[in-house]
Amino acid sequence: MQAAEQFDKHLEPLNAEQRQAAEYGVFDQAGQFGAGPLLVIAGAGTGKKMTLAHRVAHLIVAGVSPERILLLTFTRRAAQEMIRRVDAIVRQAISSKAGHAPITSLPAGVLPWSGTFHAVANRLLRRYARNLGLDPGFSILDRGDAADIVDVTRHHLGLSKKSRRFPKKDTCLAIYSRCVNSQQPLPDVLQEVFPWCGDWEAELRQLFRAYVARKQQSQTLDYDDLLLYWNHLLAEPEFAAEIGSWFDHVLVDEYQDTNLVQAKILRALKPEGDGVTVVGDDARSIYCFRATEVETIVDVSGQFSPASQVLMLRENYR
């Protein structure tokens, strides 16, 4: 679809700043719509989710295949809501085009590659399981199941019978998760975040080794493993290039909640930042326990091209 043929009735609900973010990009000589790295900084009440939904919809309206759009969110509910919004906007845009009858659905599915980081990781890891030494039928542990396995391992190692009280299972899992997501060694994590557990460093190291061994033996992955294995997969240039080539656009909601592993995954998918859009609030992070780094929201230009575009949504509707 050429630029002159675009219809933009679907953008009418947006204010000027929101519309600039939604429309960001240009058509090349072949008529393909592309864009460099875009950072949208938006506080609570500025309509950032509506803006992101309109951007995704605008990409589709501009001719980008939905199959070539990767949308990453932090909750399943957010992903479902984004899909619903994008579907409604796209159908309204197509229906409003002169001479086009209203449609009730998009046959190919509006966003086949959308979901949480963990859901997308699960899908990719099953496809590349053999390359990672995994059984494609691996099981996934939720946080409760993972904590229970830590507890069983703790008891098996006799750590729960120490004269001084050993950290509880949830604390142990939190320490392990922090090490994985922050990519920091155990001594640093203990010193910076869990100083009251510092005397148990040797025992915790023993526990984590046994916990990993149990997971490998039973072919199970916890939520942290999903990201860790995805990151390992993309560390191989061949796989990073292959998977990255599937997508023309990668969009991330609530980018301030990304941890170091997730930021590395995004960088591996799109090293130059082509087609990357991240939206977030630089004053807020709700997932600190996952070793999120709020600094990533203000360092997009450092991760990608110096020419990264930064837009701010200032108008608050609350």
C-alpha positions as CSV (number, residue, x, y, z in Angstrom):
1,M,0.0,0.0,0.0
2,Q,1.5,3.4,-1.0
3,A,1.5,6.3,1.4
4,A,-1.0,8.2,-0.7
5,E,-3.5,5.4,-0.4
6,Q,-3.5,5.3,3.4
7,F,-6.6,6.1,5.3
8,D,-6.2,7.4,8.8
9,K,-9.7,7.6,10.3
10,H,-8.5,5.1,12.8
11,L,-6.1,7.7,14.2
12,E,-8.7,10.3,14.9
13,P,-9.1,9.4,18.6
14,L,-5.4,10.3,19.3
15,N,-4.0,13.6,20.4
16,A,-1.0,15.1,18.4
17,E,1.7,13.4,20.5
18,Q,0.0,10.0,20.5
19,R,-0.6,10.2,16.8
20,Q,3.1,11.0,16.1
21,A,4.0,7.9,18.0
22,A,1.4,5.8,16.2
23,E,2.5,7.0,12.7
24,Y,6.2,6.9,13.3
25,G,8.0,5.5,10.2
26,V,8.4,6.0,6.5
27,F,7.7,4.2,3.3
28,D,10.7,3.1,1.3
29,Q,11.0,3.1,-2.5
30,A,9.5,-0.4,-2.6
31,G,6.4,0.8,-0.7
32,Q,7.4,-1.0,2.5
33,F,6.8,0.7,5.8
34,G,9.8,0.7,8.1
35,A,11.0,2.6,11.2
36,G,14.1,2.9,13.3
37,P,14.1,2.5,17.1
38,L,11.3,4.4,18.9
39,L,11.1,5.0,22.6
40,V,7.7,6.3,23.9
41,I,7.9,7.7,27.4
42,A,4.5,7.9,28.9
43,G,3.3,8.3,32.5
44,A,0.1,6.9,34.1
45,G,-3.0,8.3,32.5
46,T,-1.4,9.5,29.2
47,G,-3.0,6.7,27.1
48,K,0.2,4.7,26.4
49,K,-1.6,1.4,25.9
50,M,-4.1,3.0,23.5
51,T,-1.2,4.6,21.7
52,L,0.7,1.3,21.4
53,A,-2.5,-0.5,20.1
54,H,-3.0,2.2,17.5
55,R,0.7,1.9,16.5
56,V,0.3,-1.8,16.0
57,A,-2.9,-1.3,14.1
58,H,-1.4,1.4,12.0
59,L,1.5,-0.9,11.0
60,I,-1.1,-3.4,9.8
61,V,-3.1,-0.8,7.9
62,A,0.1,0.5,6.3
63,G,0.6,-3.0,4.9
64,V,2.9,-4.8,7.4
65,S,1.9,-8.4,7.7
66,P,0.5,-9.3,11.1
67,E,2.7,-12.4,11.1
68,R,5.8,-10.2,10.9
69,I,4.9,-8.2,14.1
70,L,6.1,-9.4,17.5
71,L,4.3,-7.8,20.4
72,L,5.7,-8.5,23.9
73,T,3.8,-7.7,27.1
74,F,4.3,-8.5,30.8
75,T,0.9,-10.2,31.5
76,R,-1.4,-12.5,29.7
77,R,-4.3,-10.1,30.3
78,A,-2.4,-7.2,28.8
79,A,-1.7,-9.3,25.7
80,Q,-5.3,-10.3,25.3
81,E,-6.5,-6.7,25.8
82,M,-4.0,-5.4,23.2
83,I,-5.1,-8.0,20.7
84,R,-8.7,-7.0,21.2
85,R,-7.9,-3.3,20.8
86,V,-5.8,-3.8,17.7
87,D,-8.4,-6.1,16.1
88,A,-11.1,-3.5,16.7
89,I,-9.0,-0.6,15.3
90,V,-7.9,-2.5,12.2
91,R,-11.5,-3.6,11.4
92,Q,-12.7,-0.1,11.9
93,A,-10.0,1.3,9.6
94,I,-10.7,-1.2,6.9
95,S,-14.5,-0.7,7.2
96,S,-14.1,3.0,6.9
97,K,-12.3,2.8,3.6
98,A,-14.5,4.0,0.8
99,G,-16.3,1.2,-0.9
100,H,-15.3,-1.4,1.6
101,A,-18.0,-3.3,3.4
102,P,-17.6,-3.8,7.2
103,I,-15.8,-7.0,8.2
104,T,-16.4,-9.1,11.3
105,S,-13.0,-10.7,11.7
106,L,-9.5,-10.9,10.3
107,P,-9.1,-14.5,8.9
108,A,-5.4,-14.8,9.5
109,G,-5.6,-13.7,13.1
110,V,-4.7,-10.1,13.9
111,L,-1.5,-10.8,16.0
112,P,-0.3,-14.4,15.8
113,W,3.0,-13.5,17.5
114,S,1.8,-11.7,20.6
115,G,2.0,-12.5,24.3
116,T,4.2,-12.3,27.4
117,F,8.0,-12.7,27.1
118,H,7.6,-16.1,28.8
119,A,4.8,-17.3,26.4
120,V,6.8,-16.4,23.3
121,A,9.9,-18.0,24.9
122,N,7.9,-21.2,25.5
123,R,6.8,-21.3,21.9
124,L,10.3,-20.7,20.5
125,L,12.0,-23.1,22.9
126,R,9.8,-26.0,21.9
127,R,10.7,-25.4,18.2
128,Y,14.4,-25.2,19.0
129,A,14.5,-27.6,21.9
130,R,16.9,-30.1,20.3
131,N,19.4,-27.4,19.6
132,L,19.4,-26.5,23.3
133,G,19.5,-30.1,24.6
134,L,15.9,-30.0,25.7
135,D,13.0,-32.4,25.2
136,P,10.4,-30.6,23.1
137,G,7.8,-31.9,25.6
138,F,9.4,-30.2,28.6
139,S,7.1,-29.1,31.5
140,I,6.9,-25.6,32.9
141,L,6.9,-24.9,36.6
142,D,4.9,-22.0,37.9
143,R,6.3,-20.0,40.9
144,G,4.6,-22.2,43.4
145,D,5.8,-25.4,41.9
146,A,9.3,-24.0,41.6
147,A,9.3,-23.0,45.3
148,D,8.1,-26.5,46.3
149,I,11.0,-28.1,44.4
150,V,13.4,-25.7,46.1
151,D,11.8,-26.8,49.4
152,V,12.1,-30.5,48.7
153,T,15.8,-30.0,47.6
154,R,16.4,-27.9,50.7
155,H,15.2,-30.7,52.9
156,H,17.0,-33.4,50.9
157,L,20.3,-31.6,51.5
158,G,19.6,-31.2,55.2
159,L,19.6,-27.5,55.1
160,S,16.3,-27.1,56.8
161,K,17.8,-28.9,59.9
162,K,20.5,-26.4,60.5
163,S,20.9,-25.0,64.0
164,R,20.3,-21.5,62.7
165,R,17.2,-21.1,60.6
166,F,18.0,-21.5,56.9
167,P,16.1,-19.1,54.5
168,K,12.6,-20.2,53.5
169,K,11.8,-21.6,50.1
170,D,10.4,-18.4,48.7
171,T,13.4,-16.4,49.8
172,C,15.7,-19.0,48.3
173,L,13.8,-18.9,45.0
174,A,13.8,-15.1,45.0
175,I,17.6,-15.1,45.4
176,Y,18.0,-17.6,42.6
177,S,15.7,-15.7,40.4
178,R,17.6,-12.5,41.1
179,C,20.9,-14.1,40.1
180,V,19.4,-15.3,36.8
181,N,17.6,-12.1,35.8
182,S,20.2,-9.6,36.9
183,Q,23.1,-11.8,35.5
184,Q,24.9,-11.1,38.8
185,P,27.0,-13.6,40.8
186,L,25.5,-14.9,44.0
187,P,27.8,-12.9,46.4
188,D,26.8,-9.6,44.8
189,V,23.1,-10.4,44.9
190,L,23.4,-11.4,48.6
191,Q,25.3,-8.3,49.5
192,E,23.1,-5.9,47.6
193,V,19.6,-7.3,48.0
194,F,19.6,-10.1,50.6
195,P,22.3,-9.1,53.2
196,W,20.6,-11.1,56.0
197,C,21.3,-14.3,54.0
198,G,25.0,-13.6,53.4
199,D,26.2,-16.2,55.9
200,W,24.5,-18.9,53.8
201,E,26.3,-18.3,50.6
202,A,28.0,-21.7,50.4
203,E,24.8,-23.6,51.3
204,L,22.7,-21.5,48.8
205,R,25.2,-22.3,46.1
206,Q,24.9,-26.0,46.9
207,L,21.1,-25.7,46.9
208,F,20.9,-23.9,43.5
209,R,23.2,-26.5,41.9
210,A,20.9,-29.3,43.2
211,Y,17.8,-27.4,42.1
212,V,19.1,-27.0,38.6
213,A,20.1,-30.7,38.5
214,R,16.6,-31.7,39.5
215,K,15.0,-29.6,36.8
216,Q,17.4,-31.0,34.1
217,Q,16.7,-34.5,35.3
218,S,12.9,-34.1,35.0
219,Q,13.0,-31.9,31.9
220,T,11.2,-29.0,33.6
221,L,11.8,-25.3,33.2
222,D,10.8,-22.6,35.6
223,Y,9.8,-19.1,34.4
224,D,13.4,-17.8,34.7
225,D,14.7,-20.7,32.6
226,L,12.3,-19.7,29.8
227,L,14.1,-16.4,29.4
228,L,17.5,-17.9,30.2
229,Y,17.3,-20.5,27.4
230,W,15.8,-18.0,25.0
231,N,18.8,-15.7,25.7
232,H,21.2,-18.7,25.2
233,L,19.5,-19.5,21.9
234,L,19.9,-16.0,20.6
235,A,23.6,-16.0,21.7
236,E,24.2,-18.1,18.7
237,P,24.4,-15.6,15.7
238,E,22.8,-18.1,13.3
239,F,19.7,-18.5,15.5
240,A,19.5,-14.8,16.4
241,A,19.6,-13.8,12.7
242,E,17.0,-16.5,11.8
243,I,14.5,-15.6,14.5
244,G,15.1,-11.9,14.1
245,S,14.4,-12.1,10.3
246,W,10.9,-13.4,11.0
247,F,9.8,-9.9,12.3
248,D,9.8,-6.5,10.7
249,H,8.6,-4.9,13.9
250,V,9.1,-5.8,17.6
251,L,7.1,-3.8,20.1
252,V,7.4,-4.0,23.9
253,D,4.8,-2.7,26.4
254,E,5.8,-1.6,29.9
255,Y,9.5,-1.5,28.9
256,Q,10.5,-0.2,32.3
257,D,9.8,-3.6,33.7
258,T,12.3,-5.4,31.6
259,N,15.3,-7.0,33.3
260,L,18.8,-7.4,31.8
261,V,18.0,-10.8,30.2
262,Q,14.9,-9.5,28.4
263,A,16.8,-6.4,27.2
264,K,19.6,-8.7,25.8
265,I,16.9,-10.8,24.1
266,L,15.5,-7.6,22.4
267,R,18.9,-6.5,21.4
268,A,19.8,-9.9,19.9
269,L,16.6,-9.9,17.9
270,K,17.2,-6.5,16.4
271,P,20.8,-5.4,16.9
272,E,20.3,-2.1,15.1
273,G,16.9,-1.5,16.5
274,D,15.1,-1.5,13.1
275,G,11.4,-1.7,13.7
276,V,11.7,-1.7,17.5
277,T,9.2,0.3,19.5
278,V,9.2,0.3,23.3
279,V,6.7,2.1,25.5
280,G,7.1,2.7,29.2
281,D,7.2,5.0,32.2
282,D,10.6,6.0,33.4
283,A,9.3,6.8,36.9
284,R,7.8,3.5,37.6
285,S,8.6,-0.2,37.8
286,I,6.3,-2.8,39.4
287,Y,8.5,-5.9,39.0
288,C,11.5,-5.0,41.0
289,F,11.6,-8.5,42.4
290,R,12.4,-9.7,38.9
291,A,15.6,-7.6,38.8
292,T,14.1,-5.1,36.4
293,E,16.2,-2.1,35.5
294,V,14.3,1.1,35.1
295,E,17.5,2.5,33.5
296,T,16.7,0.5,30.4
297,I,13.9,2.8,29.5
298,V,16.2,5.8,29.2
299,D,19.0,3.9,27.5
300,V,17.4,2.8,24.3
301,S,19.7,4.9,22.2
302,G,22.6,3.3,24.0
303,Q,21.3,-0.2,23.2
304,F,20.5,0.6,19.6
305,S,21.1,3.4,17.1
306,P,22.1,6.9,18.3
307,A,19.4,8.1,15.9
308,S,16.7,6.5,18.1
309,Q,13.5,8.6,18.3
310,V,12.3,9.6,21.7
311,L,8.7,10.8,22.1
312,M,6.9,11.8,25.2
313,L,3.2,11.6,26.0
314,R,2.5,14.6,28.3
315,E,-1.3,15.0,28.3
316,N,-2.8,13.3,31.3
317,Y,-6.4,12.2,31.1
318,R,-6.9,11.2,34.7
